[in-house]
Amino acid sequence: MTVRGIVELFRLVKWESEIHQQTLAFSISHDHRTVRIYGHYPIINGNNTAFYRHPVRTFDFTELEDKEKWTAYKVHQERLRFMDASSLQDALFSHR
């Protein structure tokens, strides 16, 4: 849902190429043993957009035999550009 919203905002100002195949969001899933981190990205082809995810990291709590089990893992986003406020405002209010 987040990636779809970002695509729509960039589409309003005709900047789709800036986010094509770029990781725009991350999700985390877990169970009693593992944590999985995924990156989510769009493939934009004209007016059509497909959304995909790729695994970034899977962490098994047992792999360190309970050592450092509370260590936080940082995920750095490769690239996400933000529209400047005036471009976003112009795009949103000109399409009413």
Wavefront OBJ file of the C-alpha trace (Angstrom):
o trace
v 0.000 0.000 0.000
v 2.826 2.422 0.825
v 4.678 1.678 -2.403
v 1.493 2.143 -4.434
v 0.944 5.566 -2.824
v 4.510 6.664 -3.533
v 4.146 5.584 -7.174
v 0.926 7.574 -7.527
v 2.531 10.707 -6.071
v 5.528 10.453 -8.391
v 3.201 9.723 -11.319
v 1.352 13.011 -10.673
v 4.518 14.997 -11.344
v 5.737 12.668 -14.123
v 8.729 11.399 -12.113
v 7.983 7.656 -12.362
v 11.435 6.920 -13.771
v 12.993 8.101 -10.494
v 11.445 5.208 -8.555
v 11.255 2.454 -11.220
v 12.862 -0.685 -9.733
v 13.920 1.195 -6.581
v 13.313 -0.170 -3.087
v 10.706 2.137 -1.555
v 9.576 0.291 1.576
v 10.554 -2.521 3.893
v 8.509 -5.073 5.776
v 9.392 -7.422 8.592
v 7.762 -10.750 9.371
v 8.632 -13.111 12.190
v 7.702 -16.254 13.998
v 9.037 -17.932 17.147
v 12.375 -18.677 15.486
v 13.133 -16.336 12.583
v 12.854 -12.755 11.388
v 12.585 -11.951 7.683
v 13.158 -8.512 6.166
v 11.850 -7.742 2.662
v 12.331 -4.765 0.352
v 9.363 -3.690 -1.798
v 9.721 -2.050 -5.208
v 7.660 -1.175 -8.294
v 8.231 -2.122 -11.925
v 6.669 0.684 -13.942
v 5.777 0.132 -17.601
v 3.833 3.127 -18.911
v 0.490 3.241 -17.102
v 0.961 -0.275 -15.718
v 2.740 -0.923 -12.439
v 3.591 -4.264 -10.872
v 4.773 -4.548 -7.274
v 7.400 -6.981 -6.031
v 9.352 -7.833 -2.915
v 12.813 -9.262 -2.474
v 14.343 -10.821 0.627
v 16.916 -8.558 2.290
v 17.822 -10.723 5.282
v 16.593 -13.734 7.209
v 17.786 -14.020 10.762
v 17.457 -17.196 12.795
v 17.405 -16.521 16.545
v 19.184 -19.821 17.182
v 22.158 -19.153 14.883
v 24.033 -17.251 17.607
v 23.035 -19.668 20.383
v 21.221 -16.853 22.245
v 24.245 -14.539 22.108
v 23.248 -11.001 21.197
v 19.684 -12.118 20.567
v 18.427 -8.570 21.244
v 20.818 -6.860 18.819
v 18.969 -4.536 16.469
v 19.673 -4.884 12.763
v 19.706 -1.741 10.700
v 18.369 -1.713 7.193
v 19.623 1.084 4.969
v 17.493 2.081 2.081
v 19.541 2.309 -1.112
v 17.767 5.292 -2.551
v 14.515 7.166 -2.157
v 14.108 10.653 -3.496
v 11.432 12.977 -2.234
v 9.634 15.529 -4.295
v 10.052 19.062 -3.108
v 7.005 20.514 -1.382
v 6.121 22.950 -4.160
v 6.070 20.258 -6.866
v 3.891 18.029 -4.719
v 1.522 20.880 -3.863
v 1.220 21.920 -7.526
v 0.539 18.336 -8.593
v -2.084 17.692 -5.952
v -4.034 20.922 -6.402
v -3.884 21.079 -10.199
v -5.645 17.682 -10.538
v -8.824 18.575 -8.642
l 1 2 3 4 5 6 7 8 9 10 11 12 13 14 15 16 17 18 19 20 21 22 23 24 25 26 27 28 29 30 31 32 33 34 35 36 37 38 39 40 41 42 43 44 45 46 47 48 49 50 51 52 53 54 55 56 57 58 59 60 61 62 63 64 65 66 67 68 69 70 71 72 73 74 75 76 77 78 79 80 81 82 83 84 85 86 87 88 89 90 91 92 93 94 95 96
